[in-house]
């Protein structure tokens, strides 16, 4: 069961997505669910996905840790009250909604909800 504030999902840079998927399939037997040409999800103990962001070609790609919340708006308010900086307000994606924030150490994380 999903719980508020617990790590629920991790997104990793995908780069050459077919090559990345092939590596994990051959090395560890992972299987994937594709969501378009730029995203492949996995369920391997902890759910996650590989994101290919062609528009970020010059940026250093970093993993994104994603927490869960039953009430996304309430969690966004808690993050802000605790000193987090919202870097992407709540937006919809296939499967739910989420927002991104930066913690006081500069780490970017996200919080998602299926509602």
C-alpha positions as CSV (number, residue, x, y, z in Angstrom):
1,X,0.0,0.0,0.0
2,X,1.3,3.4,-0.9
3,X,2.0,5.8,2.0
4,X,2.3,9.6,2.2
5,X,5.9,10.8,2.1
6,X,7.5,7.4,1.3
7,X,9.7,6.8,-1.7
8,X,7.5,5.3,-4.3
9,X,9.2,5.6,-7.7
10,X,12.5,6.6,-9.3
11,X,13.1,8.0,-12.8
12,X,16.5,7.5,-14.3
13,X,18.0,9.2,-17.4
14,X,17.4,7.0,-20.4
15,X,19.8,8.3,-23.0
16,X,19.6,5.9,-25.9
17,X,16.4,4.2,-24.6
18,X,16.6,1.0,-26.8
19,X,20.2,0.5,-25.7
20,X,19.4,1.2,-22.0
21,X,16.4,-1.2,-22.0
22,X,18.5,-3.8,-23.8
23,X,21.2,-3.6,-21.2
24,X,18.9,-4.0,-18.2
25,X,17.0,-6.8,-20.0
26,X,20.1,-8.8,-20.8
27,X,22.0,-8.1,-17.5
28,X,19.1,-8.4,-15.0
29,X,16.1,-9.8,-16.9
30,X,14.1,-6.6,-16.5
31,X,10.9,-6.1,-18.6
32,X,9.4,-2.7,-19.6
33,X,6.2,-1.0,-20.4
34,X,6.6,1.7,-23.0
35,X,4.8,4.9,-22.7
36,X,5.6,6.5,-26.1
37,X,9.1,6.6,-27.7
38,X,10.7,8.5,-24.8
39,X,9.6,6.6,-21.6
40,X,9.9,3.0,-20.4
41,X,8.6,2.0,-17.0
42,X,9.9,-0.9,-14.9
43,X,8.7,-2.9,-11.9
44,X,11.7,-4.5,-10.3
45,X,11.2,-4.3,-6.5
46,X,10.8,-0.6,-6.7
47,X,8.8,0.9,-9.6
48,X,10.6,3.3,-11.8
49,X,11.2,4.3,-15.4
50,X,13.8,5.5,-17.9
51,X,13.1,9.0,-19.3
52,X,14.7,10.1,-22.6
53,X,14.6,13.9,-22.7
54,X,15.9,14.9,-26.1
55,X,15.5,18.6,-25.2
56,X,17.9,18.3,-22.3
57,X,20.8,17.2,-24.5
58,X,23.3,19.7,-22.9
59,X,22.2,19.2,-19.3
60,X,23.6,16.7,-16.9
61,X,20.8,14.2,-16.4
62,X,20.1,13.1,-12.8
63,X,17.9,10.5,-11.2
64,X,14.6,11.8,-9.9
65,X,13.3,10.3,-6.6
66,X,9.5,10.5,-6.4
67,X,7.5,10.4,-3.2
68,X,3.8,9.5,-2.9
69,X,0.9,11.6,-1.5
70,X,-2.8,10.8,-1.2
71,X,-3.6,14.6,-1.2
72,X,-1.2,16.3,-3.6
73,X,-2.3,19.8,-2.8
74,X,-1.9,19.3,1.0
75,X,1.6,17.7,0.5
76,X,2.6,20.7,-1.7
77,X,1.6,23.0,1.1
78,X,3.6,21.0,3.6
79,X,6.7,21.0,1.3
80,X,6.5,24.8,0.9
81,X,5.9,25.4,4.7
82,X,8.9,23.2,5.5
83,X,11.2,25.4,3.3
84,X,11.1,23.5,0.0
85,X,11.0,25.5,-3.3
86,X,8.4,24.4,-5.9
87,X,10.2,24.1,-9.2
88,X,7.3,22.6,-11.2
89,X,3.8,23.2,-9.9
90,X,1.3,20.4,-10.0
91,X,0.8,19.0,-13.5
92,X,-0.9,15.9,-15.0
93,X,0.8,13.0,-16.7
94,X,-0.5,9.6,-17.8
95,X,-1.3,7.8,-14.5
96,X,-1.7,10.8,-12.2
97,X,-0.4,14.2,-11.2
98,X,2.8,15.4,-9.6
99,X,4.9,18.4,-8.7
100,X,8.7,18.9,-8.4
101,X,10.5,20.7,-5.5
102,X,14.0,21.5,-4.5
103,X,15.0,20.7,-0.9
104,X,17.3,23.0,1.1
105,X,20.4,21.0,0.0
106,X,19.4,21.7,-3.7
107,X,18.2,18.2,-4.5
108,X,15.2,18.0,-6.9
109,X,12.5,15.5,-5.9
110,X,8.9,15.0,-7.0
111,X,5.7,14.0,-5.3
112,X,2.9,12.2,-7.2
113,X,-0.7,11.1,-6.6
114,X,-2.9,8.8,-8.6
115,X,-5.8,11.2,-8.0
